Amino acid sequence: MDSTLSPPARLHALSSTPISSKAARAQIESFLEDYQARSIGAKAADTALVVQLDKLSTALHEERQRKRSEKST
């Protein structure tokens, strides 16, 4: 008989602290490097997670570049 499947844990933020897009991108990049290093050894990379975080990192970078160009004009 199959074991009962349990849904993933739901996380709820109790508080938040605003950070710049540069700091957010740096933290995402750091996490991705660590995650990929762990996943390569285990050969268990969740490509969907990596792709989504890469997209987020790229979007944050583009947003920062756009804000910089708006300030300079």
N, C-alpha and C positions, 0 to 999 in steps of 0.2 A: 504494500500500500504506500502511496506517495505521502510524504510529509506535508503538513499544512503550510502553505505559502503565507508569509507575513509581508505586509506592505512595508516599503522603506520608511525609515524614521522621518518625521516631519520636524524641521528646524524652524524655530521662530526667533527672530532677533529681539532681544530685550532692550537694546539701545544701539545707537549708531553714532559714528563720529565722521564728519565730512573730511575727505582727503582730496587732494588734487588729482587730476587725471594722470599726471606724471607719476605720482606715488602709487596710484592704483595699478598702472601699467607695469611699474617695476615689481610690485608684489605678484602680479599675475605671471610675469616672465619668470620670476624666481620659482614660483610654484610649479610652472610648466617644466622647467629644467629639472627640478627635484622629482616630479611625477614621472617624467619620461625616463630618468635614470633608474628609478625603481621599477618601472614597467618593462624596461629592456631586459633586466635581469630575470624578471618573473615571466616575461613574454605574455603579459596580460594587459596590454595597453587598451584603454577604452578610447577608441579613436573619436567617438562622438564628443566626449568631454574635451579632448585635446583640440579638436576642430573648433568647437564653440568658444573655448578660451582664447584660441588664436584669433578668431574673429573679433572678440571683445577687445583684445589687446590692440589689434589693428584699428578698430573704431576709435579707441581712446587716443591713439597716436594721431589719427586723422583729425579728430576733434581739437586736439592741442595745436596742431599745425594750422588749422583753420582760424582758431582764436588768435594765434600769433600774427597771421597775415592780416586779420581784421584790425589788430592794434597798430600795425605798422602803416596802415593806409589812412 
